[in-house]
Amino acid sequence: MELLFLEPIFKERIWGGSRLKTDYGYHIPSNTTGESWVISAHNHGETCIRNGKLAGMKLSEVWNTYPELFANTVKRQFPLMVKIIDASHNLSVQVHPDDQFAQMMENDSGKHECWYILNASADSRIVYGHNAKNSQELKTMVNNQEWNKLLRAVAVKKGDFFPVPTGTIHAIGADTLILEVQQSSDVTYRIYDYDRRDDNGNLRELHQDKALAVIKSPHYDKRGQFERLRVNADSSFVVFDSNEYFKVGKLVVNGDLPELKLSVPYLLVSVVDGAGTINGYTVKKGDNFIVPNQIRRLKISGYLTLITTSEN
Ligand code: ZN
């Protein structure tokens, strides 16, 4: 049984840049490429298998045709998505709904997401939560456009991690490279876009009514202490976020790891730094793959950092 490597797809964005090429070696379509969907079965952008017998198949087709690779899950759709985001400029201030709201209003899933900061400059900031005490105060501050008073700005650096549950107001700031793990969903409600205009002089659409309906007040900061597990003297595993949808961790490998036994039905892996081998495959920064249910052991060696995601 093979590891399933995925071919990334790209999305051009007004706030994008060229670091998906310069930092990750991806063949991007332009120097305003904002997003690379590296593991996705969403119909707005699907990744395909790059290697082995299933090469060329869309991930959704693999999910539907070979359910045994995912432990015969009863879920209708592949539930997870991983992206690498290059924010050369600020992203809009936004919020995502939960499953119930998204299914009712958009026929899509809700979007709990989380961010691992791959790179940032000394001035990089994100918007993470707000300062309103309740929903009435939130509405008043949005209507009065009191953005500086309302939005919480947080400095970020490489290696930071932020859970972004549904209903959390947020925005990735300029000069930030992020790995995002999320529910498979493409529903975003923009609440403020810095009054930017596109090439045709138009403001981007805002969705303030829906945003106000889903933003939670007051903001609850879910950041916490992460438990670090020592794998051996030089290697460690940290669980960053374990929510009702998925569990995300970081495995730092320095040298030869003892064989790891998997207890999850299947595992998504993104190599975010370094190079090495996994079960005999050569892997390097920028590679993304799925470990199917038939592979229960991983033999890893090299000097590399992996972000791992499993269903919860
Ligand atoms: Zn978001």
Residues whose N, C-alpha, C, O or C-beta is under 5 A from the ligand:
A	BS01	ZN	none
